[in-house]
Amino acid sequence: MNSPKKNTGPQQPTSMGTGNASGPTVAIGIDFGTSYSSVGIYRNGKFEIIANECGNHRIPSVVAFTEKGRLVGEEALAQADIDPANCVIEVKRILGRHKTEGGLLVQFKGETKCYHPEEICGIILAHLRSMAERQLGGPVTCAVIAVPAQFSDGQRQAVLDAATIAGLTVLRLINEPTAAAISIGINKKLIGEQYVLVCSFGGGFLDVSIVTIYNGVFQVKASSGDTRLGGADVDSRLVNYFVKELQDKQSLDITCDGVAMRKLRKACEQAKRTLSYTSQVTVEIDDLKDGYKLCTTLTKDNVDELCKDLFERVILHVETALRRARKDRFAVHEIMLVGESSRIPRVQIMLSEFFDRRSLSSSVNSDEAVVVGTAIAAGILSGDKSCAIQDLLWWDLVPRSIGMIGEEIDGATDGVAESPRILISRNSTLPLKVRHRVKNFRETHRLYEGESAIVSDNITLGRLQLEGSFGEGLEDVGLSFNVDLNGVLHVMVEGNIELKATLNKGRLERYEIDRIVYEHKRLILEMEHGQEEEEQRKRKEMSASEIDRQGEIEADGLAVGTWDRFSEWLHCICVVTFDLELGQAMELIYPKHVTLTEQEKMNICYLAFPDSNSGCMGDSQFHIRLRVSSGSENSTLPKGLQEFNCHCMPVHRADPGHFWGFVYFRQIKDATLKRGYFQKSIVLLTRLPFVNLFYELCSVIAPAYFSTGEPTLEAVCDSVCKWPSLLTDEPLQLHLLGSVYEVAIPKQNGKYSTLISPVDSLYPANKSGVNGR
């Protein structure tokens, strides 16, 4: 298809892009979310969600500023707990505001800096771009970015500016519900025309769209939504509830303490996620403020009551979308939930009851649906010829009506007030072009978006001014209003070359964007230079400490194991025996030095259950993507170890890293009993920031445990206690149950963590086996 500027006829749908003469361009699909963002790519007939250095497929949409440099993702989120004033969270919700409203003030390298929201967004997009380049091994310049369907013209233009700052050329802005519908259309074989209701309920926005799918054609019939309704609003309700409780019962005011408010918000966010699979949760903060310890119980009913009006607004927008599409709820074939907030049980129950207790679609992971559809759209627009996607088409809509009204010059009131004029109606198919003639062309005209009859209640799109030589006898001027495939409005004068239409939207000018790009490139060079100096300094310190450690080992004759060294590698090792017939855990064994709460014990037993991969355990952002089944083509395990079944899922977030929970299990039959089967599982928990390293580590520990006759847990712990320290650049030899394995440890430079090289797998140092060494 031609470029968006040439697509001016509404009869031309979004279709496959034409590749250049040198072959199709590699393009990535970006899901830029309020809380988390991810990037994917479609190639060779398959889509892939790209992981960062730590192995995470989603990164927090957070940017932090420190004295040393700039942090993005997990490191920035950890920094937000320490210094929330210099961290930017949920920047997506403030995108699109007028540049005169001011920027975001932070302390960076000892100076007060002012950043536009587009700059922060550009930093996150640049980080996602670098993740893709590291995975693909080459430069990436083109992208398709998913945005909420209810994004205004200004917000869409802000995303385009942010992509320019990140060095990306945007092939298309695709609406999130449309991308989700594409993912379900690819993964599920649909017969005939199907009406799909897509409810995208994320961290900051709500979008409800009615999409028809027929023979690979995706057409949005109607949409509705709220740009101020998301999971962040649920968190705010919980935070306000606890703040009021503290003020009334403890006379403790924490509203002026940024660190305390951040601790409370983080605890409320985790409690909300935990309540997705349990009826109550304990909110516990050791040192909230001035040594005060918060410990209280929050139930699912409390959350439902506090957020009742928010959940009712979701149903209200579902009804609005159906009414705009002129369909009733019985005409919908599929109900698809997208976004992390769609896991809230009350929302799912209300939607199911609204549709007469129908089941909700679960064929696509709600966290991945948007990025998968965006990656597929990127493949189409970059010229991918895969048979599965080459015939796909999609049409998006204008989310709001666009109107125009004249503004009096110098406050004059002698003229008759002009009534507003609707230029483009809501739910018009993109792209489109309309023509209007303006008589009072000497005045400034205000363009707005919205449905309200009161113009001031709508969103101001910009101010239109005609410039040039009007001449005498000119009665009116013809204007062309074009909305391109990205949903951005352009205005041109028709039939008069002496006049020019200027639409001031309050966005960044080109020279401002160029200045921001230059500043970011200079900063990146400074940060890289500083990292090199820090690496050299740490390398010298580590070399000296390694010499001292070797001297101690030689003097003592052998290494002495400590529980501190065990905690450096693992948090806990548990062995769970599960009765498959009774459906309950029979035994949980874990080291005595490890303290586990009752909630953690329950999570571990739930994790060890053979069907736990269908549930939602706490922060389930890594759910499914890290699950490796036997014989997977992506598995890097030695062939001898791939026969062991495994599941992996995070138990809960921890500070400053994560507790990662991996489960390896095998089914056994109790010979002494004449009934069913049992399952013995080994669960490993750690705070290692590198999930790839921990995954490979677990792929050795668990099979070694089962293959050596299931030794005592103490024998495994003794081996781990004697492992060398992680703080080294040298490949380490790990002794485990009579075998020796080699592993290369990723370098950790303060907050900046990079891999020396991809960790392929942990093979024994002696390929023929070193048992008994």
FENMORA-V53700 format. One record per backbone hydrogen bond with DSSP energy under -0.5 kcal/mol. CO is the residue of the C=O (numbers start at 1). NH is the residue of the N-H. E is the energy in kcal/mol with one decimal. If there is no record, write none. Layout:
CO/NH/E
CO/NH/E
This chain:
1/18/-0.8
3/6/-1.4
3/7/-0.8
4/7/-0.6
6/8/-1.4
9/12/-1.5
11/13/-0.7
14/394/-1.6
20/23/-1.5
23/20/-0.8
26/141/-0.5
26/142/-0.7
28/144/-2.4
29/40/-2.8
30/32/-0.8
30/146/-2.6
31/33/-1.0
31/38/-1.7
34/90/-0.5
35/61/-2.6
36/33/-0.6
37/59/-2.6
38/31/-2.7
39/50/-2.2
40/29/-2.9
41/43/-0.5
41/48/-2.6
43/46/-1.9
46/43/-2.7
48/41/-2.3
48/50/-0.6
52/55/-1.7
54/691/-2.2
56/52/-2.0
59/37/-2.7
60/62/-2.2
61/90/-0.7
61/91/-0.5
62/73/-1.8
63/88/-3.2
64/71/-2.8
66/109/-1.0
69/66/-2.6
71/64/-2.3
72/75/-0.6
73/77/-2.2
74/78/-2.2
75/79/-1.9
76/80/-1.6
77/81/-0.7
78/81/-0.8
78/82/-0.6
79/82/-0.9
79/83/-3.1
83/86/-1.1
84/87/-1.3
86/65/-2.1
87/89/-0.6
88/63/-1.7
90/93/-1.2
91/94/-1.4
92/95/-0.8
94/97/-1.1
98/101/-2.0
99/102/-1.0
103/105/-0.5
104/115/-2.4
106/108/-0.6
106/113/-3.1
108/111/-1.3
111/108/-3.2
111/113/-0.7
113/106/-2.2
113/115/-0.5
115/104/-3.4
116/119/-0.9
116/120/-1.6
117/121/-2.5
118/122/-2.3
119/123/-2.0
120/124/-1.8
121/125/-2.5
122/126/-2.4
123/127/-1.8
124/128/-2.2
125/129/-2.4
126/130/-2.3
127/131/-1.9
128/132/-2.0
129/133/-2.5
130/134/-2.2
131/135/-1.7
132/136/-2.8
133/137/-2.1
133/138/-0.8
141/169/-3.8
142/28/-1.9
143/171/-2.9
143/172/-0.7
144/30/-2.9
145/174/-2.1
146/32/-0.7
147/176/-2.3
148/151/-1.7
152/156/-2.2
153/157/-2.3
154/158/-2.0
155/159/-1.7
156/160/-1.9
157/161/-2.3
158/162/-2.4
159/163/-2.3
160/164/-1.8
161/165/-2.1
162/166/-1.8
163/168/-3.0
164/167/-1.2
168/170/-0.6
169/143/-2.1
169/171/-0.7
172/145/-1.6
172/174/-0.6
174/147/-2.2
175/179/-2.4
176/180/-2.4
177/181/-2.3
178/182/-2.1
179/183/-1.9
180/184/-2.0
181/185/-2.1
182/186/-1.7
183/187/-2.2
184/188/-1.8
188/190/-0.8
190/192/-0.5
194/196/-0.6
194/213/-2.4
195/333/-2.3
195/334/-1.8
196/198/-0.7
196/211/-2.9
197/199/-0.6
197/336/-3.1
198/200/-0.7
198/209/-2.3
199/201/-0.9
199/338/-2.7
200/202/-0.6
200/207/-2.4
201/341/-1.0
201/342/-0.8
202/231/-2.3
203/232/-3.3
204/229/-0.6
205/202/-2.0
206/226/-2.0
207/200/-3.4
208/224/-2.4
209/198/-2.6
209/211/-0.6
210/221/-3.1
210/222/-1.0
211/196/-3.4
212/219/-2.3
213/194/-2.3
214/217/-1.4
216/218/-0.6
216/393/-2.2
217/214/-1.9
217/219/-0.6
218/395/-2.4
219/212/-2.8
219/221/-0.6
222/210/-2.6
224/208/-3.3
226/206/-2.3
226/229/-0.8
230/233/-0.8
230/234/-1.2
231/235/-2.3
232/236/-2.1
233/237/-1.8
234/238/-1.9
235/239/-2.6
236/240/-2.7
237/241/-1.9
238/242/-2.2
239/243/-2.6
240/244/-2.2
241/245/-2.0
242/246/-2.6
243/247/-2.1
244/248/-2.6
245/249/-2.6
245/250/-0.6
246/250/-1.5
246/251/-0.6
246/252/-1.9
251/253/-0.5
252/254/-0.6
254/257/-1.5
256/258/-0.7
257/261/-2.3
258/262/-2.0
259/263/-2.3
260/264/-2.4
261/265/-2.5
262/266/-2.4
263/267/-2.2
264/268/-2.4
265/269/-2.5
266/270/-2.1
267/271/-2.4
268/272/-2.4
269/273/-1.8
270/274/-2.4
271/275/-2.2
273/276/-1.4
274/277/-1.8
274/278/-0.7
279/300/-2.6
281/283/-0.6
281/298/-3.1
282/284/-0.7
283/296/-2.2
285/294/-2.3
289/292/-1.9
292/288/-2.9
292/289/-0.6
292/294/-0.6
293/295/-0.6
294/285/-2.7
296/283/-2.8
298/281/-2.4
299/303/-1.6
300/304/-2.3
301/305/-2.1
302/306/-2.5
303/307/-2.3
305/308/-0.8
307/311/-2.2
308/312/-2.0
309/313/-1.5
310/314/-1.0
311/315/-1.4
312/316/-2.0
313/317/-2.0
314/318/-1.6
315/319/-2.4
316/320/-2.0
317/321/-2.4
318/322/-2.1
319/323/-2.3
320/324/-2.5
321/325/-1.8
322/327/-2.5
323/326/-0.7
328/331/-1.5
329/332/-0.7
334/197/-2.9
334/336/-0.5
335/361/-3.2
336/199/-3.0
338/201/-3.0
339/342/-1.0
340/343/-1.3
341/344/-1.5
344/347/-0.5
344/348/-1.8
345/349/-2.6
346/350/-2.4
347/351/-2.3
348/352/-2.4
349/353/-2.6
350/354/-2.1
351/355/-1.7
352/357/-2.4
352/358/-1.0
353/356/-1.5
361/337/-0.5
365/368/-0.9
365/369/-1.5
366/339/-1.5
368/372/-2.4
369/373/-2.3
370/374/-2.5
371/375/-2.3
372/376/-2.1
373/377/-2.3
374/378/-2.3
375/379/-2.1
376/380/-2.2
377/381/-2.6
378/382/-1.5
379/384/-2.9
380/17/-1.7
380/383/-1.3
382/25/-0.9
386/389/-1.3
386/390/-1.7
389/392/-1.6
393/218/-2.8
394/14/-1.6
395/220/-1.6
396/430/-2.5
397/399/-0.6
398/427/-2.8
401/403/-0.5
401/450/-2.2
402/423/-2.5
402/424/-2.0
403/448/-2.2
404/421/-2.9
405/446/-3.3
407/444/-0.7
408/411/-0.7
409/412/-1.8
421/404/-2.4
421/423/-0.6
424/402/-2.6
425/428/-1.0
428/398/-2.0
432/483/-2.3
434/481/-3.0
436/479/-3.4
438/477/-2.3
439/441/-2.2
440/443/-1.3
444/407/-2.5
445/447/-0.5
445/464/-3.6
446/405/-2.0
447/461/-2.5
447/462/-1.6
448/403/-2.5
449/459/-2.7
453/455/-0.8
454/457/-1.7
455/458/-1.8
459/449/-3.0
459/461/-0.5
462/447/-2.8
463/504/-2.7
464/445/-2.6
465/502/-2.8
467/500/-2.7
468/470/-0.7
473/475/-0.7
477/438/-2.8
478/494/-2.7
479/436/-2.4
479/481/-0.5
480/482/-0.6
480/492/-2.1
481/434/-2.4
482/484/-0.6
482/490/-2.9
483/431/-0.6
483/432/-1.9
484/487/-2.0
488/484/-2.2
490/482/-3.1
492/480/-3.2
494/478/-0.6
496/499/-1.0
498/469/-1.0
500/467/-2.8
500/502/-0.6
501/503/-0.5
502/465/-2.5
502/504/-0.7
503/505/-0.8
504/463/-1.9
506/99/-1.9
509/513/-2.0
510/514/-2.4
511/515/-1.9
512/516/-2.1
513/517/-2.5
514/518/-2.1
515/519/-2.3
516/520/-2.3
517/521/-2.2
518/522/-2.2
519/523/-2.1
520/524/-2.3
521/525/-1.9
522/526/-1.9
523/527/-2.6
524/528/-2.5
525/529/-2.1
526/530/-2.4
527/531/-2.2
528/532/-1.9
529/533/-1.9
530/534/-2.2
531/535/-2.4
532/536/-2.1
533/537/-2.1
534/538/-2.4
535/539/-2.4
536/540/-1.8
537/541/-1.9
538/542/-2.9
539/543/-2.1
540/544/-2.0
541/545/-2.4
542/546/-2.5
543/547/-1.9
544/548/-1.9
545/549/-2.4
546/550/-2.4
547/551/-2.0
548/552/-2.0
549/553/-2.3
550/554/-2.6
551/555/-2.1
552/556/-2.2
553/557/-2.2
559/561/-0.5
562/566/-1.5
563/567/-2.5
564/568/-1.3
565/569/-1.1
566/569/-0.7
566/570/-3.3
572/685/-2.6
573/591/-0.6
574/683/-2.9
575/589/-2.5
576/578/-0.5
576/681/-3.2
577/586/-3.2
577/587/-1.4
578/580/-0.8
578/679/-2.6
579/583/-1.8
579/584/-1.1
584/579/-2.5
587/577/-2.3
589/575/-2.3
591/594/-0.9
594/596/-0.6
597/601/-2.4
598/602/-2.3
599/603/-2.3
600/604/-2.5
601/605/-2.4
602/606/-2.4
603/607/-2.5
604/608/-1.9
605/609/-0.6
606/609/-0.7
609/612/-2.0
611/614/-1.5
612/615/-1.8
616/618/-0.9
618/620/-1.4
620/623/-1.5
622/626/-1.3
623/625/-1.7
624/627/-1.3
626/628/-0.6
627/629/-0.5
629/632/-1.7
632/635/-1.3
638/641/-1.9
638/642/-0.8
639/642/-0.6
641/644/-1.2
645/665/-1.5
647/663/-3.3
649/661/-0.5
652/659/-1.4
657/654/-1.4
658/660/-0.7
659/651/-0.7
659/652/-0.6
659/661/-0.5
660/662/-0.6
660/686/-0.7
661/649/-3.0
662/684/-1.8
663/647/-2.8
664/682/-2.5
665/645/-0.7
666/680/-1.9
668/678/-3.0
669/671/-0.7
670/673/-1.0
676/670/-0.5
677/580/-1.6
677/581/-0.6
678/668/-2.8
679/578/-3.2
679/681/-0.6
680/666/-1.6
681/576/-2.6
681/683/-0.5
682/664/-1.8
683/574/-2.9
684/662/-1.8
685/571/-3.1
685/572/-1.8
686/660/-1.8
689/691/-0.8
690/694/-2.1
691/695/-2.7
692/696/-2.1
693/697/-2.3
694/698/-2.7
695/699/-1.9
697/700/-1.1
697/701/-2.2
698/702/-2.0
700/704/-2.0
701/705/-2.0
702/706/-1.9
703/707/-2.9
704/708/-1.0
705/710/-1.3
705/711/-0.5
706/709/-1.0
712/715/-0.6
712/716/-1.2
713/717/-2.2
714/718/-2.5
715/719/-1.5
716/720/-2.0
717/721/-2.5
718/722/-0.8
719/722/-0.7
720/723/-1.7
721/562/-1.5
726/728/-2.3
732/734/-0.6
732/743/-2.0
733/735/-0.6
734/741/-2.3
736/739/-1.7
738/773/-1.3
739/736/-2.9
740/765/-2.0
741/734/-3.7
743/732/-2.9
743/745/-0.5
747/749/-0.5
747/754/-1.3
748/750/-0.9
749/752/-2.6
751/753/-0.7
752/749/-2.4
752/754/-0.5
754/747/-0.9
758/760/-0.9
761/763/-1.1
763/742/-1.4
765/767/-0.7
766/769/-2.4
770/773/-1.9
